[in-house]
Amino acid sequence: MCHKTNSNEIPVVFKCQGDQLIGMIHQTIEKSSVGVLIIVGGLQYRVGSHRQFVLLARHLAKKGVSTMRFDVRGMGNSEGESRNFEQIDNDIRSAIDCFFEKCPELNHVILWGLCDAASAALFYGYQDVRVKGLVLLNPWIFTEIGSAKTVLKHYYLKRLISKDFWRKLFSLKFNYWCSFVTLIKFLRKIFISKAAYPAELDLPNRMRECIGKFHHQILFILSGNDLTANEFKEAIKNDNEWQKLLNHHRTSRFDITDADHTFSSSKWRQNVEITTTNWITTVALNLKNKERKQ
């Protein structure tokens, strides 16, 4: 079922295990063999924060890359019960099926996700031969100990060198007891979590395994002013296996130093759009060259 609203934006309704899912395909006039599927994570729907997903999809379509964005079950306009990012493999597979049906010229798809949608893309990617690339923005790599360490390093230490902090402190407007209790909670998380959670169950290790199983190009886009991105950086910094994977020729990384979690300014969104487009152009060219040689 689909009805064209204009020359290249096509709303679609498709099934996933009995539930109806809603999506939008931004189809290029010039047919491309590589498309992008934008996966929505968290409490978001297919438009995205600050209309980011709409703007990105339109930008990619103008650059010759057909793009689809959709609501997973239980989110936005889609039916079904809501699920976390580790439970949407079937949603992603159904969306790719729909995408390929509506755009038969497609041979390959690149998964694009922000936060836990990036983690969902990573969990799914290696399972589907149609997926030939991943664009992962500020991946969700949460652990109790990692989160606590990140907050202490990137929030509390910054507060100590903040003029506003010392102004409040000396003006007696500072809530000493509340701040002390909060600090103790974070310290408890760091030391108690070490004993409570076996390392092999940690999300960072599971994500690392998925990268090892995915044998195609991966692009990481990381914000500089975001606790989720900072936790990811801290988690991988001293992990030799992570570093080997990230230093591999098929893995790229682009940092936007002052950007927040959702790239809320037009400047940051444009950086994401340009970086994504340039990277996809290179991936598409490499895939074409491989197909010619076969």
Backbone hydrogen bonds, N-H to C=O, Kabsch-Sander energy under -0.5 kcal/mol:
donor,donor_aa,acceptor,acceptor_aa,energy
3,H,11,P,-0.7
5,T,9,E,-1.9
6,N,9,E,-0.8
10,I,8,N,-0.6
10,I,25,I,-3.3
12,V,23,G,-2.5
13,V,1,M,-1.2
14,F,21,L,-2.2
16,C,19,D,-2.4
19,D,16,C,-1.9
21,L,14,F,-3.6
23,G,12,V,-2.5
24,M,69,R,-2.9
25,I,10,I,-2.8
26,H,67,T,-3.9
27,Q,8,N,-2.9
27,Q,25,I,-0.8
31,K,29,I,-0.7
35,G,108,H,-2.1
36,V,66,S,-2.3
37,L,110,I,-2.8
38,I,36,V,-0.6
38,I,68,M,-3.2
39,I,37,L,-0.7
39,I,112,W,-2.9
44,Q,42,G,-1.9
48,G,45,Y,-1.3
51,R,48,G,-1.9
52,Q,49,S,-1.9
53,F,47,V,-1.2
54,V,47,V,-1.4
55,L,51,R,-2.5
56,L,52,Q,-2.6
57,A,53,F,-2.4
58,R,54,V,-2.4
59,H,55,L,-2.2
60,L,56,L,-2.8
61,A,57,A,-2.3
62,K,58,R,-2.1
63,K,59,H,-1.3
64,G,61,A,-1.6
65,V,60,L,-2.8
66,S,64,G,-0.6
67,T,26,H,-2.1
68,M,36,V,-2.7
69,R,24,M,-2.2
70,F,38,I,-0.9
71,D,22,I,-2.6
72,V,70,F,-0.5
74,G,79,E,-1.3
75,M,72,V,-1.9
78,S,75,M,-2.2
79,E,20,Q,-3.0
83,R,73,R,-0.6
87,Q,84,N,-2.3
88,I,85,F,-0.6
92,I,88,I,-2.3
93,R,89,D,-2.5
94,S,90,N,-2.4
95,A,91,D,-2.2
96,I,92,I,-2.4
97,D,93,R,-2.3
98,C,94,S,-2.2
99,F,95,A,-2.7
100,F,96,I,-2.6
101,E,97,D,-1.8
102,K,98,C,-2.5
103,C,99,F,-1.8
106,L,103,C,-2.3
107,N,33,S,-3.2
108,H,33,S,-2.3
109,V,130,R,-2.5
110,I,35,G,-2.6
111,L,133,G,-2.3
112,W,37,L,-2.6
113,G,135,V,-2.4
114,L,39,I,-0.6
115,C,137,L,-2.8
117,A,114,L,-1.8
118,A,115,C,-0.8
119,S,115,C,-1.4
120,A,116,D,-2.2
121,A,117,A,-2.3
122,L,118,A,-1.9
123,F,119,S,-2.3
124,Y,120,A,-1.9
125,G,121,A,-2.9
126,Y,122,L,-0.6
127,Q,124,Y,-2.4
128,D,125,G,-1.3
131,V,128,D,-1.6
132,K,109,V,-2.4
132,K,130,R,-0.6
133,G,109,V,-0.7
134,L,217,Q,-1.6
135,V,111,L,-3.0
136,L,134,L,-0.6
136,L,219,L,-3.2
137,L,113,G,-2.7
137,L,135,V,-0.6
138,N,136,L,-0.5
138,N,221,I,-1.9
140,W,115,C,-1.3
141,I,139,P,-0.7
147,S,143,T,-2.8
148,A,144,E,-2.0
149,K,145,I,-2.4
150,T,146,G,-2.2
151,V,147,S,-2.3
152,L,148,A,-2.3
153,K,149,K,-2.5
154,H,150,T,-3.2
155,Y,151,V,-1.8
156,Y,151,V,-1.9
157,L,152,L,-1.6
159,R,155,Y,-2.0
160,L,156,Y,-1.6
161,I,157,L,-0.8
161,I,158,K,-0.6
162,S,159,R,-1.5
166,W,162,S,-1.6
167,R,163,K,-2.2
168,K,164,D,-2.2
169,L,165,F,-2.2
170,F,166,W,-2.2
171,S,167,R,-1.2
172,L,169,L,-0.8
173,K,168,K,-1.8
174,F,168,K,-0.8
176,Y,174,F,-1.4
179,S,175,N,-2.1
180,F,176,Y,-2.4
181,V,177,W,-2.6
182,T,178,C,-2.2
183,L,179,S,-2.3
184,I,180,F,-2.3
185,K,181,V,-2.0
186,F,182,T,-1.9
187,L,183,L,-2.1
188,R,184,I,-2.6
189,K,185,K,-2.0
190,I,186,F,-1.8
191,F,187,L,-2.0
192,I,188,R,-3.1
193,S,189,K,-1.8
194,K,190,I,-0.7
195,A,191,F,-0.5
195,A,192,I,-1.0
196,A,192,I,-1.6
197,Y,193,S,-2.0
201,L,198,P,-1.7
202,D,199,A,-1.6
206,R,202,D,-1.8
207,M,203,L,-2.6
208,R,204,P,-2.0
209,E,205,N,-1.9
210,C,206,R,-1.6
211,I,207,M,-2.0
212,G,208,R,-1.9
213,K,209,E,-1.2
214,F,210,C,-0.9
214,F,211,I,-0.7
215,H,213,K,-0.7
217,Q,132,K,-0.8
218,I,250,R,-2.5
219,L,134,L,-3.0
220,F,252,S,-2.7
221,I,136,L,-2.4
222,L,220,F,-0.5
222,L,254,F,-2.3
224,G,256,I,-1.8
225,N,259,A,-2.5
230,N,226,D,-2.4
231,E,227,L,-2.4
232,F,228,T,-1.9
233,K,229,A,-2.4
234,E,230,N,-2.4
235,A,231,E,-2.4
236,I,232,F,-1.8
237,K,233,K,-1.3
238,N,234,E,-0.6
239,D,236,I,-1.2
240,N,238,N,-0.7
243,Q,239,D,-2.4
244,K,240,N,-2.1
245,L,241,E,-1.9
246,L,242,W,-2.6
247,N,243,Q,-1.7
248,H,245,L,-0.9
251,T,248,H,-1.9
252,S,218,I,-2.8
254,F,220,F,-2.8
256,I,222,L,-2.7
257,T,255,D,-0.7
259,A,256,I,-1.5
263,F,260,D,-1.0
269,R,265,S,-2.4
270,Q,266,S,-2.4
271,N,267,K,-1.9
272,V,268,W,-2.1
273,E,269,R,-2.7
274,I,270,Q,-2.8
275,T,271,N,-2.5
276,T,272,V,-2.8
277,T,273,E,-2.6
278,N,274,I,-2.6
279,W,275,T,-2.1
280,I,276,T,-2.6
281,T,277,T,-2.4
282,T,278,N,-1.6
283,V,279,W,-2.3
284,A,280,I,-3.1
285,L,281,T,-2.0
286,N,282,T,-2.3
287,L,283,V,-2.3
288,K,284,A,-2.2
289,N,285,L,-2.3
290,K,286,N,-2.1
291,E,287,L,-2.3
292,R,288,K,-2.1
293,K,289,N,-1.5
294,Q,290,K,-1.2
